[in-house]
Amino acid sequence: MRKIKKSFLVASIFLLGLPFEAWSQAPPAGTGLPLPRFVSIRSEEVNMRTGPGVRYPVDWVYHRKSMPVEVVNEFGTWRKVRDVRGGQGWIHQSMLSSRRTMVVTGQIRTIRKRADVKSPPLARVEPGAMGKLLQCPDGLGWCEVKIGDFKGWFRRVEFWGVYPKETLK
C-alpha cells in the first residue's frame, strides 16, 4: 500500500510540472512525414507561439501568405517551424500548407530561361521576393520557379525553401 501512495505522489508531482496540453491529451502521434521538411504559411495572418498549444503566448505574427517555413519538430497537431531568418516557434498544422514556395536570399538575383548561367535572363528579383517552386530535378543545382509573371530557373543557392540535394517534381 505504501508503494502505491509513493508512486501516485511521484506521478502527480511529475504531471503538475508539465504544461496542461502535455498531460491532458493522449500522447501525440507524429505524421510520419520526414523531419525536417519545407511547407508554407497558409493564411495572411498566422501566429507563431512559444510552445505547442493555444495557452502559450504568441511570439510572432506572420503576415506573408505562402512564405516558406521549415518544419523541424511535431507535437500532436502543432508544428515547430524555422523561418528564413532562423526564428523558431510553434504553428498549428491548419495554418500550414504542403505547397512548396521559395524566398530569394542575399542580393538581387536573375531568373534564367534555362538552368544555365549563360542562359538569357528573364527578370531580376530582389531579396525577400517569394514565388512557387515548380521543380528541382535530381542532380541539378537549379530549380524552376515562378515569381509573379516570370517562370524560369534559379540556382539553389540563390533562394531558401529547398534542400541542397532534394529532388522536387
HELIX and SHEET records of a PDB file:
HELIX    1   1 ARG A    2  LEU A   16  1                                  15    
HELIX    2   2 PHE A   20  SER A   24  1                                   5    
HELIX    3   3 GLN A   93  MET A   95  5                                   3    
HELIX    4   4 ARG A  156  GLU A  158  5                                   3    
SHEET    1   A 5 GLN A  88  HIS A  92  0                                        
SHEET    2   A 5 TRP A  78  ARG A  82 -1                                        
SHEET    3   A 5 PRO A  68  PHE A  75 -1                                        
SHEET    4   A 5 ARG A  37  ILE A  41 -1                                        
SHEET    5   A 5 LEU A  96  SER A  97 -1                                        
SHEET    1   B 2 VAL A  46  ARG A  49  0                                        
SHEET    2   B 2 VAL A  58  TYR A  62 -1                                        
SHEET    1   C 5 PHE A 150  ARG A 155  0                                        
SHEET    2   C 5 TRP A 142  ILE A 147 -1                                        
SHEET    3   C 5 MET A 130  GLN A 135 -1                                        
SHEET    4   C 5 THR A 101  VAL A 104 -1                                        
SHEET    5   C 5 PHE A 159  TRP A 160 -1                                        
SHEET    1   D 2 ARG A 109  ARG A 112  0                                        
SHEET    2   D 2 PRO A 121  VAL A 125 -1                                        
END                                                                             
